[in-house]
Amino acid sequence: MDHLNGLVLRIEEGVKSLQSELDRYRSELNVKNEELDALRKENSDLRKTNSELEEAYSKLRLAKAIGKSSGSDVEARRRMNELVREIDKCIAMLNG
């Protein structure tokens, strides 16, 4: 009987140890999930900022091309045509 009691005690200790380890892993997983959520939000914010900066840069390039002397008319027309093509592509994708 003592042998069985000892075996039961060791099994109980093993289960408690495993439960403690599981709790620790769950806690670590929660921390990692929170970090992942924060990184996903930061990534989204950075992508939005990047998109806004690209748009502002595009507008600046267009403004500079239009604002230059008559020699830059070719550049301004080229850029306008490029923008029209981009808009046409977007419309085509929407109609799709």
C-alpha positions as MATLAB code, in Angstrom:
seq = 'MDHLNGLVLRIEEGVKSLQSELDRYRSELNVKNEELDALRKENSDLRKTNSELEEAYSKLRLAKAIGKSSGSDVEARRRMNELVREIDKCIAMLNG';
ca = [
       0.000    0.000    0.000;
       2.814    2.409    0.831;
       4.229    1.757   -2.587;
       0.893    2.745   -4.179;
       0.599    5.838   -1.985;
       4.118    6.883   -3.001;
       3.296    6.330   -6.634;
       0.088    8.366   -6.339;
       1.980   11.180   -4.620;
       4.616   11.249   -7.365;
       1.916   11.317  -10.039;
       0.120   14.154   -8.229;
       3.388   16.085   -7.975;
       4.029   15.506  -11.675;
       0.536   16.725  -12.566;
       0.967   19.835  -10.397;
       4.323   20.490  -11.999;
       2.851   20.122  -15.475;
      -0.108   22.338  -14.567;
       2.281   25.002  -13.290;
       4.325   24.768  -16.486;
       1.138   25.001  -18.593;
       0.059   28.110  -16.687;
       3.468   29.675  -17.293;
       3.284   28.911  -21.022;
      -0.228   30.331  -21.237;
       0.970   33.498  -19.550;
       3.876   33.777  -21.978;
       1.501   33.186  -24.877;
      -0.759   36.011  -23.696;
       2.209   38.368  -23.505;
       3.364   37.358  -26.997;
      -0.168   37.814  -28.384;
      -0.309   41.311  -26.895;
       3.081   42.114  -28.429;
       1.893   40.753  -31.783;
      -1.252   42.888  -31.654;
       0.825   45.965  -30.872;
       3.209   45.208  -33.746;
       0.313   44.648  -36.142;
      -1.167   48.018  -35.184;
       2.214   49.698  -35.575;
       2.638   48.031  -38.976;
      -0.797   49.253  -40.047;
      -0.031   52.774  -38.852;
       3.305   52.782  -40.669;
       1.711   51.527  -43.882;
      -0.890   54.291  -43.661;
       1.810   56.903  -43.043;
       3.836   55.523  -45.955;
       0.827   55.715  -48.241;
       0.135   59.291  -47.175;
       3.778   60.252  -47.741;
       3.806   58.637  -51.178;
       0.676   60.561  -52.103;
       2.144   63.833  -50.820;
       5.358   63.161  -52.739;
       3.405   62.479  -55.903;
       1.493   65.725  -55.486;
       4.720   67.596  -54.850;
       6.297   66.161  -57.999;
       3.244   67.195  -59.991;
       3.239   70.682  -58.470;
       6.925   71.108  -59.256;
       6.438   69.879  -62.800;
       3.538   72.261  -63.387;
       5.225   75.176  -61.651;
       8.409   75.130  -63.741;
       9.065   77.148  -66.854;
       7.637   76.235  -70.241;
      10.481   73.753  -70.761;
       8.862   71.504  -68.196;
       5.548   71.313  -70.021;
       6.617   67.940  -71.351;
       7.255   66.664  -67.827;
       3.938   68.043  -66.589;
       2.058   66.396  -69.453;
       3.921   63.152  -68.908;
       3.014   63.168  -65.226;
      -0.609   64.059  -65.976;
      -0.809   61.189  -68.459;
       0.718   58.879  -65.874;
      -1.910   59.927  -63.324;
      -4.713   59.442  -65.843;
      -3.412   55.924  -66.591;
      -3.325   55.132  -62.865;
      -6.897   56.380  -62.490;
      -7.973   54.325  -65.509;
      -6.380   51.220  -63.968;
      -8.231   51.839  -60.704;
     -11.531   52.276  -62.535;
     -10.876   49.076  -64.503;
     -10.193   47.160  -61.278;
     -13.369   48.491  -59.712;
     -15.408   47.486  -62.761;
     -13.704   44.265  -62.822;
];
